[in-house]
Amino acid sequence: MPLIQKIQARPISFHSIKSLFKSTGSTAST
């Protein structure tokens, strides 16, 4: 998934991660 790659490629804050998970709908629960 390109989304996860983007996360690992660039440092994001916890808030961003939470927002992302909310957007994905808890699909990529890693």
Biopython code that builds the backbone (N, CA, C, O; Angstrom):
import numpy as np
from Bio.PDB.StructureBuilder import StructureBuilder

atoms = [
    (1, "MET", "N", (0.844, -1.201, 0.000)),
    (1, "MET", "CA", (0.000, 0.000, 0.000)),
    (1, "MET", "C", (0.879, 1.251, 0.000)),
    (1, "MET", "O", (1.797, 1.367, 0.812)),
    (2, "PRO", "N", (0.602, 2.168, -0.894)),
    (2, "PRO", "CA", (1.390, 3.393, -1.008)),
    (2, "PRO", "C", (1.206, 4.302, 0.211)),
    (2, "PRO", "O", (2.084, 5.098, 0.545)),
    (3, "LEU", "N", (0.058, 4.169, 0.866)),
    (3, "LEU", "CA", (-0.224, 5.009, 2.030)),
    (3, "LEU", "C", (0.784, 4.740, 3.128)),
    (3, "LEU", "O", (1.379, 5.667, 3.678)),
    (4, "ILE", "N", (0.974, 3.470, 3.445)),
    (4, "ILE", "CA", (1.916, 3.097, 4.507)),
    (4, "ILE", "C", (3.324, 3.518, 4.128)),
    (4, "ILE", "O", (4.098, 3.975, 4.969)),
    (5, "GLN", "N", (3.646, 3.358, 2.851)),
    (5, "GLN", "CA", (4.986, 3.732, 2.378)),
    (5, "GLN", "C", (5.214, 5.219, 2.592)),
    (5, "GLN", "O", (6.308, 5.648, 2.960)),
    (6, "LYS", "N", (4.173, 5.991, 2.358)),
    (6, "LYS", "CA", (4.282, 7.440, 2.519)),
    (6, "LYS", "C", (4.545, 7.767, 3.990)),
    (6, "LYS", "O", (5.335, 8.655, 4.312)),
    (7, "ILE", "N", (3.878, 7.044, 4.859)),
    (7, "ILE", "CA", (4.042, 7.286, 6.297)),
    (7, "ILE", "C", (5.479, 7.000, 6.717)),
    (7, "ILE", "O", (6.086, 7.770, 7.460)),
    (8, "GLN", "N", (6.013, 5.882, 6.231)),
    (8, "GLN", "CA", (7.371, 5.508, 6.600)),
    (8, "GLN", "C", (8.381, 6.432, 5.923)),
    (8, "GLN", "O", (9.471, 6.664, 6.447)),
    (9, "ALA", "N", (8.020, 6.947, 4.781)),
    (9, "ALA", "CA", (8.937, 7.799, 4.026)),
    (9, "ALA", "C", (9.063, 9.162, 4.707)),
    (9, "ALA", "O", (10.151, 9.735, 4.771)),
    (10, "ARG", "N", (7.949, 9.672, 5.210)),
    (10, "ARG", "CA", (7.982, 10.995, 5.844)),
    (10, "ARG", "C", (7.505, 10.899, 7.286)),
    (10, "ARG", "O", (6.538, 10.193, 7.573)),
    (11, "PRO", "N", (8.168, 11.598, 8.189)),
    (11, "PRO", "CA", (7.790, 11.577, 9.610)),
    (11, "PRO", "C", (6.514, 12.373, 9.864)),
    (11, "PRO", "O", (6.415, 13.548, 9.511)),
    (12, "ILE", "N", (5.547, 11.712, 10.482)),
    (12, "ILE", "CA", (4.290, 12.396, 10.774)),
    (12, "ILE", "C", (3.982, 12.316, 12.270)),
    (12, "ILE", "O", (4.426, 11.397, 12.957)),
    (13, "SER", "N", (3.244, 13.255, 12.746)),
    (13, "SER", "CA", (2.910, 13.289, 14.165)),
    (13, "SER", "C", (1.843, 12.244, 14.489)),
    (13, "SER", "O", (1.158, 11.737, 13.601)),
    (14, "PHE", "N", (1.720, 11.940, 15.756)),
    (14, "PHE", "CA", (0.752, 10.929, 16.191)),
    (14, "PHE", "C", (-0.657, 11.317, 15.754)),
    (14, "PHE", "O", (-1.461, 10.464, 15.377)),
    (15, "HIS", "N", (-0.941, 12.609, 15.810)),
    (15, "HIS", "CA", (-2.262, 13.105, 15.420)),
    (15, "HIS", "C", (-2.549, 12.750, 13.963)),
    (15, "HIS", "O", (-3.658, 12.352, 13.607)),
    (16, "SER", "N", (-1.527, 12.903, 13.137)),
    (16, "SER", "CA", (-1.680, 12.609, 11.711)),
    (16, "SER", "C", (-1.977, 11.130, 11.520)),
    (16, "SER", "O", (-2.817, 10.747, 10.706)),
    (17, "ILE", "N", (-1.272, 10.309, 12.284)),
    (17, "ILE", "CA", (-1.472, 8.866, 12.174)),
    (17, "ILE", "C", (-2.893, 8.507, 12.575)),
    (17, "ILE", "O", (-3.558, 7.701, 11.924)),
    (18, "LYS", "N", (-3.346, 9.127, 13.669)),
    (18, "LYS", "CA", (-4.695, 8.841, 14.154)),
    (18, "LYS", "C", (-5.722, 9.230, 13.091)),
    (18, "LYS", "O", (-6.687, 8.508, 12.837)),
    (19, "SER", "N", (-5.487, 10.384, 12.481)),
    (19, "SER", "CA", (-6.394, 10.876, 11.449)),
    (19, "SER", "C", (-6.385, 9.924, 10.257)),
    (19, "SER", "O", (-7.420, 9.649, 9.649)),
    (20, "LEU", "N", (-5.205, 9.435, 9.944)),
    (20, "LEU", "CA", (-5.064, 8.531, 8.808)),
    (20, "LEU", "C", (-5.846, 7.242, 9.068)),
    (20, "LEU", "O", (-6.593, 6.759, 8.216)),
    (21, "PHE", "N", (-5.651, 6.705, 10.267)),
    (21, "PHE", "CA", (-6.341, 5.469, 10.620)),
    (21, "PHE", "C", (-7.843, 5.663, 10.536)),
    (21, "PHE", "O", (-8.573, 4.777, 10.092)),
    (22, "LYS", "N", (-8.297, 6.831, 10.966)),
    (22, "LYS", "CA", (-9.727, 7.134, 10.936)),
    (22, "LYS", "C", (-10.202, 7.169, 9.480)),
    (22, "LYS", "O", (-11.313, 6.745, 9.162)),
    (23, "SER", "N", (-9.338, 7.681, 8.615)),
    (23, "SER", "CA", (-9.692, 7.797, 7.201)),
    (23, "SER", "C", (-9.734, 6.424, 6.541)),
    (23, "SER", "O", (-10.609, 6.132, 5.726)),
    (24, "THR", "N", (-8.761, 5.587, 6.914)),
    (24, "THR", "CA", (-8.699, 4.255, 6.320)),
    (24, "THR", "C", (-9.776, 3.360, 6.900)),
    (24, "THR", "O", (-10.153, 2.356, 6.297)),
    (25, "GLY", "N", (-10.274, 3.732, 8.087)),
    (25, "GLY", "CA", (-11.334, 2.929, 8.681)),
    (25, "GLY", "C", (-10.766, 1.741, 9.419)),
    (25, "GLY", "O", (-11.371, 0.669, 9.442)),
    (26, "SER", "N", (-9.597, 1.926, 10.028)),
    (26, "SER", "CA", (-8.972, 0.847, 10.803)),
    (26, "SER", "C", (-8.774, -0.382, 9.929)),
    (26, "SER", "O", (-8.962, -1.510, 10.385)),
    (27, "THR", "N", (-8.400, -0.168, 8.688)),
    (27, "THR", "CA", (-8.190, -1.293, 7.765)),
    (27, "THR", "C", (-6.759, -1.803, 7.884)),
    (27, "THR", "O", (-6.515, -3.010, 7.893)),
    (28, "ALA", "N", (-5.815, -0.864, 7.974)),
    (28, "ALA", "CA", (-4.410, -1.272, 8.066)),
    (28, "ALA", "C", (-3.966, -1.249, 9.523)),
    (28, "ALA", "O", (-3.124, -0.442, 9.918)),
    (29, "SER", "N", (-4.538, -2.134, 10.303)),
    (29, "SER", "CA", (-4.195, -2.180, 11.733)),
    (29, "SER", "C", (-2.871, -2.899, 11.920)),
    (29, "SER", "O", (-2.840, -4.114, 12.114)),
    (30, "THR", "N", (-1.788, -2.157, 11.861)),
    (30, "THR", "CA", (-0.476, -2.774, 12.011)),
    (30, "THR", "C", (0.037, -2.554, 13.415)),
    (30, "THR", "O", (1.136, -3.000, 13.747)),
]
sb = StructureBuilder()
sb.init_structure("model")
sb.init_model(0)
sb.init_chain("A")
sb.init_seg("    ")
for serial, (resi, resn, name, xyz) in enumerate(atoms, 1):
    if name == "N":
        sb.init_residue(resn, " ", resi, " ")
    sb.init_atom(name, np.array(xyz, "f"), 0.0, 1.0, " ", f" {name:<3s}", serial, name[0])
structure = sb.get_structure()
